């Protein structure tokens, strides 16, 4: 049963600001954990990732990734390895979370897909986009005019942006988290906002995965447990869609010692950045961890596929439960959240939390 749907939700649950802080802390820490091994996971698969972690003495993964000199991880992720972290390095997962905050500050619940497109053109460097987002960006650049950027209706069919071969991949899902954070007890609104964002670049399961993650984030603060919360969130995507099946599959694997084997067998052949396999992994990891944040993000990352995305999503969802994020995860990055957005380079965690809480209040 969803509670807190009234307009005075903040008046009946004083934990919301703390949960939002936990969501930011969890998302940034989980992203930072998965970032240095993302390319390794893509290039060498689960076996290569596990081999690196085993050689580094980091299995089970319960702390930031150790650095092995001369490795691919050193070449691409040294600043994100244990003992070398002094800030959260820029990453697209965090870029999109900040963009969602900026759009909601500007447009509130009236935000639409056209606003997402304008925000990308103004603030998001094209070089920080990949797969479906890069295709959508290319279409925008080919068709944009000053009138559209300044607020007029697009002079072309905006749905062309989502007509691409990657439109069911994970990109929209990684953009969805904050919509759930700011809608505690209102999963329908969270799913709707995430779907409006997702529609710029994604279709089908790509949109459903985003809507589910946002709805889950909105449901967690007002649910008895994660099983209850996932049941609530499932109401906001089609019952017969593949994303719903992925959620149920991941949840059924919770606590299984062979869960990662089953995940990789079930989704063998899918892109490592597809929505379905990563969504199932996220649900398994968050539902298996109990009160252990380190296990939640550690298992999500060491299981492979899109490591920084899954670490970030699981970390943010865990933070919404109200369970504390251990200081050992937040101390290394010192509240410094770096982004690669026009006009922004580094944002203090306290500022992001305060602004997110303010948006959540305006949406109640």
Secondary structure by P-SEA (a helix, b strand, c coil): ccccccccccccccaaaaaaaaaaaaaaaaaaaaccaaaaaaaccaaaaaaaaaaacccccccccccccccccccccccccccccccccccaaaaaaaaaaaaaacccccccaaaaaaaaacccccccccaaaaaaaaaaaacccccccccccccccccccccccccccccccccccaaaaaccccaaaaaaaaaaaacccccaaaaaaaaaaaaaaaaccccccaaaaaaaaacccccccaaaaaaaaaaaaccccaaaaaaaaaacccccccaaaaaaaaaaaaaacccccccaaaaaaacccaaaaaaaaaaaaaaacccccccccccccccbbbbbccccccccaaaaaaaaaaaaaaac
